[in-house]
Amino acid sequence: MSVADAEVEVLIVGGGPVGLTARALLDRWGVSTLLVEKYGELSPFPRSRLLNVRSMEIFRQLGLAATITERAFAPEYGRIRFRDTLFDGDFASAGMVGINAPIPESPVIGALTSQDRLEPTLLGAADTPVRFGVELIDLVEESESVVATLVDRESAEETRVRARYVLAADGANSTVRQRLGIDTTGPGALAGLTTVVFDADLNRWSAQQPAGVYATAHGSFLPMYPEGGWAWIGPTPENAVRADWPDLVSSALGNADARVDVLRVQHWVVNAFIAERFRHGRVLLAGDAAHAIPPSGGLGMNVGLADVHNLCWKLAGVLHGWAGPDLLETYETERQPVAHRNLRQAVENSQLAHQAQNRRREQLQAGETAPAQIELPWSDRYFAQLGLVLGVAYHSDAVLTDGSTPPELSDTGTDYLPTAEPGHRMPHLWLKDNHSTLDALGEWFTLLTPDPTHWEHQTTEPRPLHIETLPNEHAELWGLGPHGALLIRPDGHIAARWPDHPPNSSPLHQALGTITAKASAKSTR
């Protein structure tokens, strides 16, 4: 066994939203972590901007949702508008369901907020160590740990850290994934784009018709913050080094006289791939390291946040001793199909957006007076995507099926039908004033039942478990009898369902033993 300079339970590689959220989740579970980020500071670019309702449910559980919402755009900005130029009227528009207005299926509403505004909130959500400007350059797996070699990019000093597990959230060009030799499947690099952050007085063309994205024939314009600032995203020019960015943005605006003050420029690549494996021994991939999803529809970051929400309780269980190591096998089993489905949808979103713009271009090239609107290549609900967001269902050894038939999902992922079928997210229902079924969840398993007394004799269960009363009207809605129960995992997905009397005298103990891959657990908490 090699000597390390420090030891930690989980080494998190990557300080973007996914890595920072993993750090906050593991801190809630009492897991010691070290997060390393190769860049010297949090990203100054807007990058990912859309937090869907499922991500906001996770942040509500972490106590962060209110802070994020306060700093985000108002709901009416949850819309994409298609225009010839920013100064023209819309020829098409689509709202983002769950972002532009509350929905009955969730206690929260999604948020439109720039990543550079989100990350400081996530950074402040835990007190565990973070080292900026430190890059992982090598890692060696041992029988009971992983030894990572880190280098300070300013001083060139090398250190080694021994971790029980490594959580790699280091982006599409993941060093960890490449070091482990994990291949990817999918189209790969699709396009090279540039983001230009700038200041300009554009409110008089946008204030009366707010949107999160104005898609034009010359790139997309995005308001940065509620108080001001803009970003333009367009194809990276061939000679980007010598590009006159103020002139380029002014031209894209369609107004050469517009005064543009360029603040920052970033070149990036649109990637589309899924890692062939999400786990290699004691190393687990999450976020863009595991799946790079094109930005159309705002799916990518949200899929990564759900990754670590799925993974962190499992890591905590293994590290604390009430779950077996085989539980970690269910991470890839559950999350890889979700990544594939979101990748397919993001690619289709991109194609449909291009179709809308191509139809407009054909109108203009025809030499006729263009109508005010065009026929959209999608239905009004196309960008709803609630099926993708809330309808995720897991099928693995960490779910006990009960033989019932799950609802059919639409191909586009727009439709969501709440269900208490094992594997699905627990549906939102109000238990009492401003207290949702989702608020009953936390760093524990939750048993929802109309008859808590019937189940309380099993509270000697060594795994973290809370029992909460489910009102009779809700129990009947989900097909539960007077003594029935739903067992909810810490990530909000239903692990088991007993419609009425449990089949034996210790159903909780047996179910949790199976779900956590450890028949007899000893709690260390």
N, C-alpha and C positions, 0 to 999 in steps of 0.2 A: 504494500500500500504506500503510495507516494505521500509526501508531506505537503500540506496546504497551509496557507497563511491565515485562513479563516474558514469557519464551518457555518452552514446555514441549512435549514430544512429545504427551502425552495429558492433557487436562483432564477430570477425572471430576467430574460434578455429582451430588451426593447421597451422604450418609455413612451410609446404612443397610447391612445385610449385603451387598447386591449390589455397591454402590459400594466398600465396604471390601474385599471379596473380589477385585474387579477390580484394586484397588490392589496387593494382595498378589501376585496373579498376574503383573501387569506388572512389578513389582519383580523377581520371579524371572527375568524375561526381559531385565532390564537396560534397561527403558523408563522414561524420566523422566516423572513424573506430578505433578500438583497436584490434590488433592481439595478441593472446597469444599462446605460443608454450611450451609444457611441458619440452622439452629438453633444455639444457642450451646453445645450439648453433645450427647452421645449420648442416645438416647431412654431415659427413665426408666420406660417402660411395657413390659410383657411382649410384647405384639404377637405376631408369628409365633413359634411355639414348637417346631415339629416339623422336625427335620433327618432326611430320609430317607437310605437307605443310599448313594444316588448322591452326595448332598451330602457325606456323611462320607467317601466315597472321594476326593472332591476335596480335602477338608481333610486326609486322610491324605497325599495328594501334597504338600500344603503344610507338612506336619509339625505340624498343629494338632489332629488328631483326638484324641490322648490327653488334651490339655489340656481340650478341649471335653467329652469323656466324663467326666473327673474332676469337673467342675462341674455335670454334668447329673443328672437323675433316674435311678434304677435302672430296668432294663428293664421290670420289672413295672408301671411307670406308663404304659407304652405301650398304653393301653386307654381306651375311652370307655364310661362307664356311664350308663344312662338310669334316672332315679329320679323319683318324684313330688316329693319334696323331698330335700335333701341328707341328711336324717336317716332316710330310708326305705331299704329294700333295693332292689336292682336289679330293674327289670322287663324290662330288656334290657341287653346288653353286647356289645362287639365289640373284639377285639384288633387292633392295627396291625402287620401282618406286616413283619418287618424292623426293628421298633422294640422290640417286647416280647420278642424272643428272637433269637439269631443265626440266620442262614440260610446254607445251603451255597453260595449264588450270589454271595457277597461276602465279602471278608476283614474287613469291619467290620460293626458294627451301628449302626442309626440312633440318634438321641438326642432326648430331650425336654428342652429347655432354653429358658428365656425369652430373648427377643431382647436384653433389656438386660443379660443375662449373657454372651451370645455376642459382642456388638459390641466390648467392650473387648479380647477375645482377638484379634479380627480387626484392630482398630486397632494392636495391638502386633506384627502380623505383617510390618510393613514400616516403614522409616524415612523414606519420602518425605513431602514437606510436606502438611499438612492444615490448612485454615483453617475454623474454626467461626465461625458468626455471619456468614457471607459468602454473599450471594445473587447468582445470575446474573440480570441484568435485560435483557440484550440479547446477541445474537451476530450476527456478519456473516461469511459465508463468502467467502473469497478463493480464488484458483486453487490455492494450495499450502498454505493454512492456514485457520483459523477464529479470528477475534478476538472474544473474549467480554468484555463489560462486567460487572464485579462491583461490588457495593456492600457495605460493612461496615454491618451493620444497627444497630450501636451508635453509630459515629462518623459514619455517612453518607458516608464517604470512598469515592470511586469509583476503581477501577483497571481496567486492561485487560490481558488475557493473550492472547498468540497461541499457539495450539496447532496441531499438525499434524492432530490429530483430537480430537473431543469425544465422551465416553462419558456419555450421560445416564441416570442411575439415580436420578432425582429424584421418583419416586413417581407415584401414579395421577393426581395433579393437576399433572403435569410442566410446568414453565415452558418447558423446552426444546421439548417436543412442541407446546405451544400456540404458541410463537414461530415454529415452522417451519410451522404450519398443517396438521399431520398429523391427519386425522380418525380416529375410532375406530368399530368395529362391535361390536354386541352389545347386551345388555339395558341397560347403563349402571348407574345407581345403583339398588340393590335395597332397601336398608334403612338406617336410621340407628340405630347402636348406641352404647352407652356402656360403657366399661371402668372399673370402680372397683377400685382396689388397696387392700386393707385387711388389718388384722391381726385375728385372732380365734382362739379356742381351739376348733378344729374337728377336731382329730386323732382324737378318740375315735369319730367317725362315719366316718372315712375311712382310718385307719391300717391296718385289717385288710383293706380292699378298695381298694388303691391304684389310681389312674387319673390320666391327664393331663387329662381333662375329665369332669365330672359334669354331664350335661345334664338339667335339670329343667324342669318346666312354667313356672317363673318365672325362666328365664335359666340360664346355664351358670356353674359354679363351677370354678375352675382353681387347683390348688396352684402357687405361684409358684416356690419354690426348695426343694431337699431339706431345708434347715434351717428352713423356715417361710415364712409369708406366703401370701395368697390374692388372687385377682382374681375379680370377678363381671362377666359380660358380659350385658347385657340391652337391650331397646329403649330408646332415648332418650326420656324423658318430654317431654310437650308444653312444660312450663315447667321446662326443665332448669336455668335460672339459679337458681330458688328451691327446687330439689329438696332434700329432707332425705335425703342419701345414706345416713347410718347407719341411719335408719328404713327406707328403701327396701330396703337390703341385708338387714336383719333380717327384713323381711316376705318377701322372696324366699327366705330361708332357711327360712321356715315356723316361726320361733321368735322371737317378739317380744322375748323376754328375752335373746337372744344379744347379747353385748357386742361391738360392731363399731367398730374404730378406723380410720376412712377416712384414707388417706395421699395418694392422687392420684386424679384423675378425668379421663378423656379421652373426648371424643365423636368418633366416626368414622363413615364411610359405607362400606357394603359395595358395592363396584363390580364390574361384570362386563363387560369389553370387551377387544378386541384392537386395537392400532394398525394402521391400514391399511398403514403402512410402518414398518420397523424401521431404515431408513437414509435419510438425506437428505444426499447429498454426503459431507462429512467428519464428519457427526454421526450417531451410532448410539445407538439406544434399547435399554435393557435393563431387566429387572425390571418393576416395576409401571408404569413409564413406557411400556413396550411392551405390557404385558398385565396387566390387573387381574383376579385370579382369586379368587372368594369363598373364605373360609377353611375351609369344610367339607372335611375330608380332609387338611388341611395341605399343599396342593400349591403355593401361590403363591410363597413365598420360594424353594423348592427349584427351581422352574422358572427363576427369575431367576438363581440361582447357576449353573445349567447354561448359561444364556445367556452369561455372561461367561467361563465355562470354554471355551465354543465360540469366543468372539470374541477373547480376549486373545492367543492364539498367532498368530492371523491378523494382528492389529494389529502384533505384534512382528515377524512375517515381512516385512510391508510396510515398516515403519520401518527394519529392519536390512538390507533390500535383497535378501533371498533369496526373497521372494514378490512377486507383482505386485498392484497395487491391485484388480484384478478379483476376487481371492480374497475380498475383503470382501463381494462380492455374495452369496456362499454363506451368509453369516450369516443373512440374512432367509429365504433359500430353505430353510435347514435348521431354523431355530428357530420360524418363524411357524406351521407345521403342528403342532408340539409344543404351542405355546400354545393353539391352538384345541382340540386334543384334551383338554388338561388343563382348559380352561374348561368344556367339555361335561361332563366327569366331576365337577367341583366342583359344578356346578349340580345334577346328578343326586344327588350325595351329600347336598346340602341337602334335596332333595325326599324322599329316602328317610328321612333323620333326622326330618323333619316327619311323614312317614307313621307312623313308630314312635310318636311322641308323640301323634298324632291317634288312633291305635288305642287307646292307653292312656286318652285322654280319653273316648272313646266307652264304654269299659268302665266307667269311674267314673260317667259320666252315666247309665248304664243302671240305676243304683241297686242293682246286685247286688254281691255280694262279689267283688272283683276278684281274678283268679288272680295267683299270684306272678310269672308270666312272660307275655309275649305272643309271638305268632309274628312273628318279624322279617321285614321286607319285603326282606331280602337274604340271600344264602347266607353260610355261615361265612367264605368267602374274599372276601366283597365288598370289605372294606376292605384287602385285600392290596395291590392297586395296583402289583404288581411289574412288570406289563407297561408301565405308564406310567413307572415309575421306572428300570428297567434295560433295557426292551425298545425304547427309542428307536432309530429307524433313520433315517439321513440319506440323501437322494437329491439330489445336487448335482454340480457340476463338481469338487468337492474329494473325490469318491469315484469310484474306478474299478470299475465293476460287472464281474462275471465270468460273467454269464449264468445263475447258479444261482437257484433258487427260494427266496425267504426264507420263514421260518415264518409262518403265519397268526397274526394277533394277535386276541385276544378283544375283543368290543365294549366290555366293561367295563374292560379294561386290567388285570385281575387276574393273568392268566397270563403267565409269562415262560419262554421256552424259549431257553437259551443257544445261540448260533450264531456261526460265524465268517464269516458272509455280510458282504461289504463294506458299510459304512455303519452297522453295528451296533457297540455297545460291545463291546470285547474282553472275552470271558468271563473270569471269575476262575478261575484254577487255581493250585495251589501248585507253584512251581518248586523250592523247597527250604524249609527250616524258616522259617516266618513271612515268606516272600518270595513274594508273589503275582505273577502275570503283570501285574497293575495296578501293582505296585511297580517294574516295569522301565520304566515310563513317566515322563516328566518334561519338561524344557524342550528336547525333541528329538523327532524321529521315531524309532520303535523298529522294528527288524526282528527278528521272532521266527522262528527257523529251526532245524531239527535239524542243519543242516550249516553253521555259521558260516564255515568256511574257504572254502566254495564261493562265498560272497558277499563276503568281506572285500576282494577286489580292487577293489570298488566304493566303498570307504570314502573315496575322494578326493572324493566328493560334497560340494559346498560348503554344503549345508544341514545343520543339526545333526542327526546321525544316530548312533544306538547300535545295535549288533547283539548279540542275546542268544540263548543256546541254549534251544531248546524241546525238552524231552524227547520221545523217540520216541513214548511212549504218548499224550502230549498231541497230537502232530502227527497221529497216526493218528485220534484222536478228531475232529479238524477236517478230515479228508480231505486231509492233506498227505503227499506222498511224501518220500523221503529228502533231496531237495534243494529241497523246497517252502519257502514263506515267507509270513508275514503282515506287512504294513506297517501300523503303528499310528500314527495321528496323535497329537500332543501332548495332545489332549483325550480320548484313550482309545478313539476310534472307528476301526474298521478302514478303512484307505484303499484297500488293494489286497490281492489274494490270488493267489499263484502255487502251484497244487497240486503242481507238480514243477518240472522244468527251466524256467527263464525263457525266454520266446519269443525273446529276442535277447541280444546281448552286454552291453547296458547298460540292463536293465529298471528299475533303481532311478532312474537319472538321468532317463529318460524319464517314469516314473511321477510322480516328485516334481516335475518340471517342469510336468506337466499339473495335478497336485493343487494346486500353489502358484501357478498362473496365471503362471508365469514359466519359459520354456523354458531359458534360460541364466541361472543365478543366481550372484552374487558375494557371498560371506559377508562381513559387516563385523564379525563377532564375533572 
